[in-house]
Amino acid sequence: MRPPRSPQLLACTPGQFADRWGVLHSAPSSSNAPSGSAAAAAQAHHHRGLALLLAALSALGPFSTDTYLPSLQEIGRQFGVSPVLVQQSLTAYMVPFAIMTLWHGAISDALGRRRPTIVLLACFAAASIGCMCAWDLPSLMFFRALQGMSAGAGLVIGRAIVRDVFDGAEARRMMSQVAIMFAVAPAVGPVIGGWLHVWFGWRSVFAFLALFSTGLCWWCLRALPETLPIEKRQSLHPKPLLEGYWQAIRSAPFVALVLSITLNFAATFTYIMSAPAFLIGQLHRNETEFIWLFGPVTAGIFLGANLSGYLAGKLSSRRTVAIAFGIMATAALANVAFHALHAPALPWSVLPLALYGIGTSLSMPCLTLMALDLFPERRGLAASCQAFVQSGGNAVVTAVLAPLLWGSALSLSLGMLVLMSCGALAFLAYLFLLRRNHVPDVAPANR
């Protein structure tokens, strides 16, 4: 049932919103108020439902990036083009994805969170149908570009919704649940896509994406609440909008945090984009055995995100991130050491990736909330800038880094180590900037 559009729901703080939405959404039709324990249970149930919806929304973009990776060779054969040209369909998706993420958050700051999300999901579903019916490579690239223009809405707006609704440790726990799906989606996508390709052909992958996005659109129509009160919305007038972007760009702490998030994930994303060469070419697996790579990576990401939620309220965000970098550094060094001394082999070539996934997903919720809390009045715009940089980084990985590194397992492992090291330096730069400017660590997400 659609959440009630009550004035009580709009004029409240994020913490009050979380409480009132759970109670209002679960209130019985009779005049008798629910007991305290029943209201608390109903609130917890609806919080879990909101977390699941936001996680699914955040997964759409990365999931649709690489679900069709196992089909690239077949698409090239059917359209009579080289694998290099087919690979550019990824770039055709990711460049519009990155550009439009700059606008999704700003649009939601002006129009609210609910309506833009629903409209863009419907656009993605239509573009997926176009990909399914593509008659040559240019038409496929055109519809992939339309997918990219609409796919980032759930990722960007979902992060803003978390900070609209929740504060402190609860926000971090919610962001951890969202981070699970965001990080797992690009790992699970090729596994699902590989089986769909084998069973029904490459067009079935886009049929699946059309059904998935249509289901999400229906779910949002029924269950996604509006979390941004009208009085807190921002103008889309060019002058204040450009001022907001300029404020984010010239905020050195914000830029440092966003670069840290981007570089940390890029190390894993390089392996995801190199999966066909790594698994089929070096580990000698076939199209249905992508689970050898994505199974361990997914397990590590899942464990790390759950650990981040468990540590919320027990360890500060800074300390949690420091532990995460220790885990990532250990994994990256072990990966390089093994491939410097041995030929690629299972399971040793993928176990360091699982450990690295733990560190990445442990740090991501903390780093994301730190970045959003720097701009409490424009969280949508801040989420857009973060997603733009991360999407741009993913596009660079897809078009440049992955092809350069996937020639050997050792070069991939060295790439992981370098990217992780740069991410750690970016976080150290953030800490240095806070100390230099005498900024205490008092943001709700960092307590």
Secondary structure, DSSP 8 states (H G I E B T S, - for coil): ------HHHHSS-HHHHHHHHHHHHH--SSSS---HHHHHHHHHHHHHHHHHHHHHHHHHHHHHHHTTGGGHHHHHHHHT--HHHHHHHHHHHHHHHHHHHHHHHHHHHHH-SHHHHHHHHHHHHHHHHHHHT--SHHHHHHHHHHHHHHHTHHHHHHHHHHHHH--HHHHHHHHHHHHHHHHHHHHHHHHHHHHHHHHH-THHHHHHHHHHHHHHHHHHHHH----S-GGG-----HHHHHHHHHHHHT-HHHHHHHHHHHHHHHHHHHHHHTHIIIIIIIS---TT-THHHHHHHHHHHHHHHHHHHHHBTTB-HHHHHHHHHHHHHHHHHHHHHHHHHS---TTTTTHHHHHHHHHHHHHHHHHHHHHHTT-TT-HHHHHHHHHHHHHHHHHHIIIIIHHHHTT-HHHHHHHHHHHHHHHHHHHHHHHHHHHHTT--S-SGGG-
